[in-house]
Amino acid sequence: MIRRLCALLFLSLVISVPVIAQKRIALTFDDAPRPSGAYFEPTARRTALISALKTARVKQAAFFVNPGKLTGSDDERIMAYARAGHVIANHGFSHIRLSDSSVEAYLADIDRASVWLKGRKGARPWFRFPYLDEGRKDKIKRDAVREGLNARGLRNGYVTAESSDWHIESLTTAAKRDNQPIDMAALRDLYVTWHVDAANFYDDLAVKAIGRSPAHVLLLHENDVAALFVGDLVNALRRDGWTIVRADEAYADPMSRALPNTPSAQGTLVEMIAWEKGLPAPRWYEFNDTALATAAFKAKVLGGIANDAK
């Protein structure tokens, strides 16, 4: 009898404890293959990224590919990601903006990338809009491409969280080129902090917009700062309560079916859903403002030296 009462008491306590929503996020990398950067030539960067992801126990990231940028052994370099357990997907053949293209030319560019991807190990039927540009204010163009993707069996490889790591990379490359003193520890901390903060910002926004925490998709790029610091970023995300999930899991989230109808289509899916729901600004992470990010980079990473003396 006592054992039964204890079991019932334990069960009642378990049932009464509220379930805490688990924060989940997948890592995705755009623009593969990228050229040499400030610290790595392409093959060394690939090796560093694969090693960092393995050490950080990231089982599956996604790399969105621009086959039109492939030269020489780049083909093999992309497939090394797939052999390491990651997946590859369509980012357009030439990385063109939808707002600067006709629908016909844009879909043709997608088709050229699909030809390269067809039958390859790790290939997924996802297309990510270059620059996250889904047509901006041109809803006719937006809807035409949505229909074109659907006809081709492609799904939107959307993003839910980002912190403009491409801009951090650009600032770092310029500083290195100009022989400016770069505080590498400060660069690492800035990269890590901004991305963790951005993940939490967009998660809070998602809860307000859809009433729950979805499986998020973090936008990174196949660049030098990722190769240097993605392991630190993963560790920081986990310390903050995030679970790193496979890209396959993230894109299985019900949010993936959303087709927001907003005044302008460019940015994260969370941002566009929040806009469609009428949630007030801010709907994007503050350091996606490149002027604000540049000022912070100069103060923290360059010690305020930067270009002020020029």
C-alpha positions in Angstrom: 0.0 0.0 0.0 2.8 2.4 0.9 4.6 1.7 -2.3 1.4 2.3 -4.3 0.8 5.6 -2.5 4.4 6.7 -3.2 4.1 5.8 -6.8 0.8 7.7 -7.1 2.4 10.7 -5.4 5.4 10.6 -7.7 3.1 10.4 -10.8 1.0 13.3 -9.6 4.2 15.4 -9.2 5.5 14.5 -12.6 2.1 15.4 -14.2 1.9 18.7 -12.4 5.3 19.9 -13.4 4.9 22.2 -16.4 6.7 21.2 -19.6 9.4 23.7 -20.4 9.6 24.4 -24.2 12.9 23.1 -25.6 14.8 25.6 -27.7 15.9 23.8 -30.9 18.1 25.1 -33.8 19.7 23.8 -36.9 22.9 25.3 -38.5 22.9 26.2 -42.2 25.6 27.7 -44.3 25.0 29.7 -47.5 27.2 30.5 -50.5 29.2 27.3 -50.8 31.8 27.4 -52.3 33.3 30.7 -51.2 36.7 32.0 -52.4 39.8 32.4 -50.2 39.2 34.7 -47.2 41.4 36.5 -44.6 42.5 33.3 -42.9 41.8 30.3 -45.1 42.0 29.2 -48.6 38.9 27.2 -49.7 40.1 23.6 -49.0 41.6 24.5 -45.6 38.3 26.2 -44.7 36.3 23.2 -45.6 38.5 21.0 -43.5 38.3 23.4 -40.6 34.5 23.6 -40.8 34.0 19.8 -41.0 36.4 19.3 -38.1 34.8 22.0 -35.9 31.3 20.6 -36.5 32.4 17.1 -35.7 34.2 18.3 -32.5 31.0 20.2 -31.5 28.9 17.1 -32.1 26.8 18.7 -34.8 25.4 15.6 -36.6 23.9 17.4 -39.6 24.2 20.9 -40.9 23.0 22.1 -44.3 25.1 23.8 -47.0 23.3 25.8 -49.6 25.3 25.6 -52.9 25.9 27.9 -55.8 27.2 25.4 -58.5 28.0 28.3 -60.9 30.9 29.2 -58.6 32.5 25.8 -58.8 36.0 25.6 -60.3 38.5 22.8 -60.4 38.3 20.7 -57.3 35.4 22.7 -55.7 33.0 19.9 -56.8 34.9 17.5 -54.5 35.1 20.2 -51.8 31.3 20.4 -51.6 30.8 16.7 -51.6 33.1 16.4 -48.6 30.4 18.0 -46.5 27.9 15.4 -47.6 30.4 12.6 -46.9 30.8 14.0 -43.4 27.0 13.6 -42.8 25.8 17.0 -43.7 23.3 17.9 -46.5 23.4 20.1 -49.5 20.7 22.1 -51.2 19.9 24.7 -53.9 21.0 28.3 -53.5 20.7 29.1 -57.2 23.3 28.5 -59.8 24.6 32.1 -59.9 23.3 33.7 -56.6 21.1 36.3 -58.2 18.5 38.5 -56.6 14.9 37.8 -57.4 14.1 41.6 -57.3 16.7 42.2 -60.0 15.6 39.3 -62.3 12.7 38.2 -64.4 10.7 35.2 -63.1 11.8 33.2 -66.1 15.5 33.9 -65.7 15.3 33.2 -61.9 13.6 29.9 -62.3 16.1 28.9 -65.0 19.0 29.7 -62.6 17.3 27.4 -60.0 17.0 24.7 -62.6 20.7 24.8 -63.5 21.6 24.3 -59.8 19.1 21.5 -59.6 20.8 19.7 -62.5 24.1 19.8 -60.5 22.5 18.6 -57.3 20.4 15.8 -58.9 21.3 12.4 -57.5 24.1 13.6 -55.3 24.7 12.2 -51.8 23.0 14.4 -49.2 21.0 16.5 -51.6 17.7 17.9 -50.3 14.8 19.5 -52.2 15.2 22.9 -50.6 15.8 26.2 -52.2 17.1 29.2 -50.3 16.5 32.6 -51.9 19.9 34.4 -52.3 20.0 37.5 -50.1 16.7 36.2 -48.6 15.1 38.2 -51.4 11.7 36.7 -52.2 10.7 39.5 -54.5 10.5 42.3 -51.9 7.4 44.5 -52.8 6.6 42.6 -56.0 3.9 40.2 -54.9 3.2 39.0 -58.5 6.9 38.0 -58.9 6.9 36.4 -55.4 3.8 34.3 -56.0 5.1 33.2 -59.5 8.3 31.9 -58.0 6.4 30.2 -55.1 4.3 28.4 -57.8 7.5 27.6 -59.7 9.1 26.0 -56.7 6.1 24.0 -55.9 5.9 22.7 -59.5 9.5 21.6 -59.2 9.0 19.8 -55.9 11.2 22.3 -54.1 10.5 23.8 -50.7 11.6 27.1 -49.3 14.8 26.7 -47.4 13.9 29.6 -45.2 15.8 31.1 -42.3 14.3 31.9 -38.9 17.4 33.5 -37.1 20.4 35.4 -38.3 23.0 38.0 -37.3 24.5 39.1 -40.6 27.7 37.0 -40.2 28.4 38.0 -43.8 28.9 41.5 -42.6 31.2 40.4 -39.8 33.2 38.5 -42.4 33.4 41.5 -44.7 34.6 43.8 -41.9 37.2 41.3 -40.8 38.5 40.8 -44.3 38.8 44.6 -44.8 40.7 45.0 -41.5 43.1 42.1 -42.3 43.7 43.6 -45.8 44.5 47.0 -44.3 46.8 45.5 -41.7 44.6 46.8 -38.8 45.1 45.1 -35.4 42.3 42.6 -34.9 41.5 41.4 -31.4 40.7 37.8 -32.2 39.2 37.0 -28.7 36.9 40.0 -29.1 36.0 38.9 -32.6 35.1 35.5 -31.4 33.0 36.9 -28.5 31.2 39.3 -30.9 30.4 36.5 -33.4 29.2 34.2 -30.7 27.2 36.7 -28.6 25.4 38.2 -31.6 24.3 34.9 -32.9 23.1 33.6 -29.5 21.3 36.8 -28.9 19.7 36.7 -32.3 18.5 33.2 -31.8 16.8 34.2 -28.6 15.4 37.4 -30.1 13.7 35.4 -33.0 12.6 32.7 -30.6 10.8 35.3 -28.5 9.3 36.8 -31.6 8.1 33.4 -32.8 6.4 32.6 -29.5 4.5 35.9 -29.8 3.6 35.3 -33.5 2.7 31.6 -33.5 2.4 30.8 -29.8 5.3 28.4 -29.6 9.0 27.9 -30.0 9.6 26.2 -33.4 12.6 24.3 -34.6 14.7 27.2 -35.8 17.1 27.5 -38.8 20.2 29.7 -38.2 21.7 31.4 -41.2 25.5 31.3 -41.4 27.9 31.4 -44.4 30.7 29.1 -45.5 33.2 31.8 -44.5 36.4 32.2 -42.4 34.6 33.5 -39.2 32.4 30.4 -39.2 35.5 28.1 -39.6 37.2 29.9 -36.8 34.3 30.2 -34.3 31.4 27.9 -35.1 32.5 25.4 -32.4 32.5 28.3 -29.8 29.0 29.3 -31.1 27.6 25.8 -30.7 29.0 25.5 -27.2 27.5 28.9 -26.3 24.1 27.9 -27.7 24.0 24.8 -25.6 25.0 26.7 -22.5 22.1 29.0 -23.2 19.6 26.0 -23.3 19.6 25.4 -27.0 19.6 21.9 -28.6 21.3 21.6 -31.9 19.1 19.6 -34.2 19.4 18.2 -37.7 18.4 20.4 -40.6 15.9 17.7 -41.6 14.2 18.1 -38.2 14.0 21.9 -38.5 12.5 21.8 -41.9 9.9 19.3 -40.7 8.4 21.9 -38.4 4.8 22.9 -39.2 6.1 26.5 -39.6 7.6 25.3 -42.9 4.2 25.5 -44.5 3.8 29.2 -43.9 3.5 31.5 -46.9 3.3 35.0 -45.3 1.6 37.7 -47.3 3.5 40.8 -46.2 4.1 44.3 -47.8 7.7 43.2 -48.6 9.2 39.7 -48.8 12.8 39.7 -47.7 14.2 38.4 -44.4 13.6 35.7 -41.9 10.4 33.7 -41.9 9.7 34.6 -38.3 10.0 38.3 -39.2 7.5 38.0 -42.1 5.0 35.9 -40.0 5.2 38.6 -37.2 4.6 41.3 -39.8 1.6 39.5 -41.2 0.2 39.0 -37.7 0.5 42.8 -37.1 3.2 42.6 -34.4 5.0 45.9 -33.9 8.7 46.5 -34.7 11.4 45.5 -34.0 10.9 42.4 -35.9 14.6 41.8 -36.7 17.7 41.6 -34.5 19.4 44.9 -33.9 22.8 44.0 -35.1 21.4 43.2 -38.6 21.6 47.0 -38.9 25.0 47.2 -40.7 25.8 50.7 -39.5 25.2 49.6 -35.8 27.2 46.4 -36.4 30.1 48.3 -38.0 30.3 50.7 -35.1 30.3 47.9 -32.6 32.9 46.0 -34.6 35.3 49.0 -34.6 34.9 49.6 -30.9 35.2 46.0 -29.8 37.4 44.2 -32.3 39.6 47.1 -33.6 39.7 49.0 -30.4 38.2 52.1 -32.0 41.1 52.5 -34.4 39.6 51.2 -37.6 39.4 53.9 -40.3 39.1 56.9 -38.1 42.7 57.8 -38.6 42.4 57.8 -42.4 
